[in-house]
Structures are given as C-alpha cells and as structure tokens.
Amino acid sequence: MSRFFRGGAAVLAAALSAAPASAQSLLSSAGLGYLMDPIDARARALGYTGLGLPDPALSMINVAEAAGMPAAGLSITLQTDVLNASTEGEAESLDFNTTRFPSIQAAFPAGSRAVVTVGYGAVLDQNWAATRSDSVFLAGANRFAEDTYLSRGALSRFRAGLAYHVRPRLDVGVGVDLYTGAVRDSVTRNFPDAVGVLFPSATGTDYEWQGIGFTAGARYNAPAFTLSAAVTGGGDLTAEPKDSVVSQRGYALPLTFDGGGSAQISQTTRLAASVRWSGWSAAGDDFATADQTRDVVQAGGGIEFSGLRFLNRPLPLRLGGRWTQLPFRYTSGEFADERAITAGMGVVIGGGAATVNVSGERGMRGGDSIGLDESFWRVAFSLSLLGR
C-alpha cells in the first residue's frame, strides 16, 4: 500500500472517531432534521452535480460512477460552515459554525470489470436547541421558569456497493445502505429567580436510528458527453428508544431519483447539470400531522474550465449554482428553500496518485414565510488517493 493511501486511512480513522458537530442550521429542529449531501468538493463546486462526470470516481449518489477505477482508492471530504441566522421577533441574529466529514469512501477493484466500494455519508443533522419562558405556581409563589429543549445527534448511512463495467460505454452499480445514528432529546427547567429554593429538573430520552436501504444506478459514457441516473429507497427508518417507557418511532425512507450529465463543449470546457426528486411525503403519516413533509426537488449545474496550469499541472476552475427544496415544515410556518452560488478548483499531485479539490459556497435559506432567515458560507476540501 502506498504512502499516500496509508496517510488517507489514518485520516479516515480520525474522522469516524470525531465527536458530533454543532448544528448546521436552525432548520435542524424541523421534522427529522436538516438534510445533508454526501458529495465531494468537485461536485459541490459544480452546483452539487455529483454524478454524470466522465472520469471514474467514488460517489454516494451513484455507485456506478466507480466503474473503471484502475487501483484501490480513497476519498475524504471535510466541510466547514459559517452561519448567520435571524428569527422573527428576535432583535439580534445568531452566528455559529460547524465542521464535519460529510463523505468518506473507499474502492477496491475486483478483476478487470468490477469495483467494490464502501462508504460513509451524512444524511440528517439533528443538533439544535431552543428556550421557552413560562410561569408556574410552586413553593407558595408564582415562579419564573425557563425551559431549554436540546437535541444532539445525527443520522448517517454506511454503504457497500458493486460497480460493474458492462459494455465499453455502459457501467452499472448496486448497493446496500445501512442507516445508523443516535440522538438525545432532553428538556431542562431552571428557575432563575429562585436559586437555592428550587433546583433545576431535567428529563431526556436516547434514541438509536436503524434502517436498511437499497440503491442502483447506471452511467453511459460517450466521447462528448456522459449521462448518469440512480434510484435509492428502502423500508422504514426506526428510532429505537433506550427507555422502555417511550415507544419506538418509525418513518418511511423516501424513494429518491437522481439524474445528471455533462458535455464537453470545447477542448477545455465542460458543462454539468443534475436534478433530484425525493418522495419525503411518504413519511408524512408518521408525524403528528400529515402536512409536516413534502416531496422535494433539487437542481443544479456548473461549468468546468481546464485550460489553466500551475507548475505544469492542470488547474481546473469551476463555477455553479443550485436550488434545493427542504422536506420538513419549520414550526408553524411554511417549507424552506435553499439557494447557493458555488465555485472551486482542483489540482492533481503525483502523476494522478492524489487529487485535491476545494469548493466554496455562498447561500441563503428560509424567508419571511417561515420566520427564519439564514445566510451561510461553506468551504469543502476533498482528498482523493489512488493506491499505486
């Protein structure tokens, strides 16, 4: 195993042992949380087009993208967000940041046509906190009470897949997803004006997420263009409580269709675009009210220019944009949409043994209809290694 590949494996182990990150959005409190994309920095820079690119690559969107990889490979993505949020009725806005590993993947060729893949991808962020004031009659007097609602956790998926080179231009892939994670919901009541008289009280429940899903995809690679499509779905996602007093919760996993492609419009320029539909309304019956979820669409695209070189190495530049509907209703308001402008670049090191990509985003989500406005900067770094 090469020195590059051993170094990547060490980063992988450190990532999986990292503590849960802070909230990525106040929308993490809506429904099952804030939906995340397990894609690398190149895909992010191209408007979240994570499939339909010509070169073999590791992808949590379409397993077939890995077909044709010449050697064992590893891909790790690090993402950092800086967020500003303002809510209706609050004079001051909130500023916070978070860092996470949204995607970690590995591939192992098995013969001349098949590639076995394993990967980890972030699905839902469920970290949030909220405070509510109340008044209760205790110890012979009306007492001011402050309730803090806290959620800490996330949902991820581990995937095992197989990509196969069927024909000179056609690749297919299948995979199994294991959804896993944990979340702790808690409520703490404090009495700020009765310190020493009334003590804080706290209650909480721990849940473990479990679920199994399936995925299949295909990619057609012609000389001037590439087309790719994938479908992901499964059974139910269950939240198993550790406290036997609380009942188990279950939610239907959505059926998701991804489609995308890219075209070489000149010797140095490629256009890319993708679209996604997810049937999250199937989980609506599992909430207290059925109108808490909706089917959502995501669309994006970008352009990649590869005519520049640095130290005699290709230096591709990328620019894109995306629009995303979020599936869960925020409090009593409407559903939120997310919009972002994306950009990035990449560099190949060691004659193709390593590739570094970086992307940046400037985005907005929410609006007056839901009583929440968020703006964010997002930076992602991806390191891809081949075990040559």
Disulfide bonds with the S-S distance in Angstrom:
none
